[in-house]
Structure formats: structure tokens, C-alpha cells
Amino acid sequence: MCGIVAAAAGSNIVPVLVEGLKKLEYRGYDSAGLAVVGATGIERVRSVGRVAELEAAAAGTSAPTGIAHTRWATHGVPCERNAHPHVSGGIAVVHNGIIENYESLRRELTDLGYEFTSDTDTETIAHLVEHLLRAEPDLFRAVQLACRRLVGAYAIAVIDQRQPGKVVVSREGSPLLLGLGDTGSYAASDASALLQVTRNMVYLENGDIAELTAAGVRIERRDGKPVERPVHVSELSAAAVELGQYRHYMQKEIFEQPEALANTLEIVGGAKSIQPGIFGAEAANLLHDVDQVLILACGTSAHSGMTARYWLEAIAGVSCTVEIASEYRYRTSVPDPRQLVVAISQSGETADTLAALRHAKSLGQHKTLAICNVPESAIVRESALRFITRAGPEIGVASTKAFTTQLAALFLLTLVMAKVRDRLSEAEEAAYIDQLRHLPVAVNKVLTLESEIEAWARRFADKHHALFLGRGRHYPIALEGALKLKEISYIHAEAYPAGELKHGPLALVDAQMPVISVAPNDELLEKLKSNLQEVRARGGELYVFADADAEIPSTEGVHMLRLPEHYGQLSPILHVIPLQLLSYHAALVKGTDVDKPRNLAKSVTVE
Ligand code: F6R
């Protein structure tokens, strides 16, 4: 998703802007640009493609004040004309988000004589500020007035050639934070962009407008009231985002899973029992009368929720619904104040998940829990309870370690809910905790299968379609495997609960169709084996991920890999790993851009 970096300092800030944009590349983008207040006015450089190209194009540019942007197209195709910053007269603007009333503003500004040179909604902001500056020469006030006219979600940064040394920023719905350096003030959509200059961050609230100068920052509300925001010292590790020995971030993140899980589960320590307090001081109070769980999430995070549903109902005996956030937020639902609303998100900024959480709260559902990888994110800040997965920064667009750490967190939630509801004996709890503790080691063993999976992936070079099958708690794992394969290798993949095969998808099966099956030795294995026979009988080529105990013979047309350990209820956490590796290696074979698949963004902060 789009990224913003802005700086006002005592010396040339172009290297800071470019370095900041590089750190935001992981969010996904198709073009980039920057503008500075130079000796002759606004100097703007834009390019389609990578930040490295922008860096080369901006080699001769130098100034102490500037704004920069990576764009992920929403209004208008990716091209230089649509890339930010957009200028009007002496001002330049970068913008994340969507201005919903841009068409009426565009008509109004066109009637006033402004000429539009792009297809973007952002350009309306540039012209609007320019227009307002004619009556109100102070940039800060003009931006404040402009923001009162904007409808939608946005984060913006604005410079004016008549007011060098100053950047004005504002946010409503899209993330934006300030960085307070020794010799300058900065803003960015994500803390990682500013670690190069400071760890002192100020998180802006919706409706805040801030002025940045080399001397410091001041913040007001949109209605003109001055406001103070606390300074947080970021604990993000700059090293955590380096690629190191790996070819891609996705590969690095797949292999980081043992550590990510160990870090996430550290909270359990050496205990034999888990306390509700791991979800926040208020948890015991808030969870004691919960009668249902509603999980809200998107994409991979929704798949972790779907897996947890099997756990919550089977182990904790609490009924659970999982809803795609973008559906729930617009649906008329029946609120239940005793329902626990769980928002799951890696980034904590996903627009639909955040809006769904707010919608639930607006219906009077105040028992809210965020399961999230970014402690300072909006979803965490707006939830009553929280569990921070400690996966570390996830850079690859395809989510991997965030997913398995979410599963670990959701399993902890299951145990806590089971205890609160008197459904778990001490011995059972201790046994589950032992299994959790062993998880990083078990994941490490699964990772040793990489070379065999790589060999399988070569057989996908000429494939255009694939089918994933699973049953029970492994059906969401099949869904996740299909999502991974389609998003990074562009092979069309679908997942079905294996029992559904003969109700439709079996018609697709022929010798060209690889069928990938998640087949641990659980209570549904015998049923699954019959489904696999149905595939073989139609000539389909089977790729089966079984486990040590699963009795499935490897015959012609049936490729079999056995995960080293059978892992009972927690087996989904192990079984997703070979599917991640399969899609990673299939993408390598296909030659796609693994970490930045086409059309996708890491953090989806617009609807
Ligand atoms: C797929 C993927 C996406 C995200 C989804 C939600 O690999 O990464 O489907 O899971 O966009 O993002 P978060 O978890 O940040 O809310």
C-alpha cells in the first residue's frame, strides 16, 4: 500500500526520503516520487518502478525540506503522470488513502479554473490547498481548512515553496506518525522508515494536523485546538528487516518461524498453566461471561481465525463464527454484547478489519481482543484486550510467520477460554503447554523437507491450476495453501473440504490437475483417503502431505511427503509450512516477483 516519508531538517534530506521509501517498499507499490523546496521552488522527481530508479533520477536533487511517496494505484493506472507528489502552483502533496468526495471537489476546482493533469483523487487536495492559500497564506491553516472539506481516509504531507523549512501533515483513517530527531522533524506511514534518523515517535490520531520544522513539531486538531501527543520510543529493530543469507524475505520469514513462535510463546515461560492476564489486565473480568466468539479478519488472518474455530468449539466448547471483515462491516448482524470480538491482523492497520472492529463496537460489542503483530497499530489501540504476536517485521507480501504466530496466539486463547469455562483439566492443560513449547523444534524438523518440496515444485512449472484438499481443522490450511500458491506463483488454485469434491470440483480433475492434500493422521484420515481415491480414479496427480503415523501408501501418481511428527490439535501449525515452501519454490520456478507479487500490497489500508 502507498507509503509516505516527509522531512524538515537543517541539512539535505533527500537521502533520508529515499532510504525511508526503501524501508516502505515492502508495503507494495508501482511508482514512486519526491518533491523538495529547492532554491528555485518546488523540484519534483517521479518514476514508475522501483525506488532505486527514483534514487538515480533524484541524484542531483538536494534540499532541507521535502516529501516522498510510493504509490499503489487506486484512482488511475500506474504511470508517471499519476505518481505522487502532485503539484498546484507552488505547493506539492503526497497522499495515502482515498478521497471519497474527490469527484465533486474536482468539478468545483475545475470550475475555478484549475487544470487536472492526473487521474488521481490526490490532485484535488493539491488544488484545494493552493486555492485556500490565496485567502489564508499560512500553509498550516490552509491544510487545516482543506482537511475539513475532505471526506474519506487519508494521510497527507504538503510543502509550499513560499514557506520553505516547513512540512504540514495530517491523517484521517490512514496511518501516519512523526519522528523527532536531533536536527530535524520527520513523518512517515510506518516507523521502519524513520529508524534511520530517530526512535522517538509520535503517533498522530485521526483528525490531527502537524507542522514539522527543523526545530520541532506542533499539533492541532482539525477544529484548531492545540493538542499534545505522547512520545514513544520505538523498539523496532532496524536489523530485523535485513535480508541476510536468504534470497527473498518470504524465504527468510518461512525459516524464521521457529524463532517467531518461540518469541510469541515466551509469555508462557516455564508455567504449567496459562492465565487470562496474557491477553491484558482486564481479561479475566471481560472473558468470564463470554458466550460466543466472533472472529473478524481478512485473507491469511481470516484463515488463522477459521482454524481457531475448530479449536475453540472442540476444546473450549464455545461457539465461534469467523467473518471476512469486509462482509461483516456492511452486513446487518444481530449484536450480542456477551460475544468476544477478536480482530486478527498482522499489520493492525487493515482498513476492513479496523472498520469491522469499529462497527462491532458501534453495535455495543465492547468485549474486543486484538491479535496483532504491530503493538502500536490502530487495531491494538482500539481493542479492550490484546495479544501481540512476536513474529518480528514481516516484509514479504505473502504472510507466513504472522500466520503461524497468530495460530499460536489463538491456541492460547482457546486454552484460556477452556479454563474460564471449566473445560480443561490440569493434566490436559499441562500437556497442551508442553506441545506448544516443543512447537519451534517441531517446525524446524518440517523445514528440513525443503529440498524434497523444491523438487515437487519443479513439476508445477507448466501448471495453470491446482486444487488443495483438507478436512476438519486442516481445511483452512488447504485454503491458506491455495492462497499462497495463487498470490505468489499466479497459478490459479482453489481449496475445498475434501468431502465436497464430488459435489462439483471433481469435474475439474484430470491428468493436468495437481491435487495437493493435507493428510495428517487425524480422525478424518480414513474419509480423506476415500476422497483421494476419487482423484486417482480420474487420473489426477496427488501430492500428499501426510505425517509420520498416516498410513497412506505411495503408489503411482501419488507423491507423498511425511512430516516428521504427528501433532494432534496443533497439527495445522506444522502442516501449513510445507505449503508455504511449495508456493515459494513454485514461484521461483515460474520466475515471479516473490516478495512483491503483482497487484498486491502488504498493508491494505484502503477499502
Ligand atoms: C496473504 C496476505 C493477506 C493478508 C490480509 C490481511 O498472504 O498477506 O491476505 O493476510 O491482507 O492483512 P493483515 O493480517 O495485516 O490484516
Boltz pocket constraint, residues with backbone or C-beta under 6 A from the ligand:
constraints:
  - pocket:
      binder: B
      contacts: [[A, 298], [A, 299], [A, 300], [A, 301], [A, 302], [A, 344], [A, 345], [A, 346], [A, 347], [A, 348], [A, 349], [A, 350], [A, 353], [A, 397], [A, 398], [A, 399], [A, 400], [A, 483], [A, 484], [A, 487], [A, 601], [A, 602], [A, 603], [A, 604]]
      max_distance: 6.0
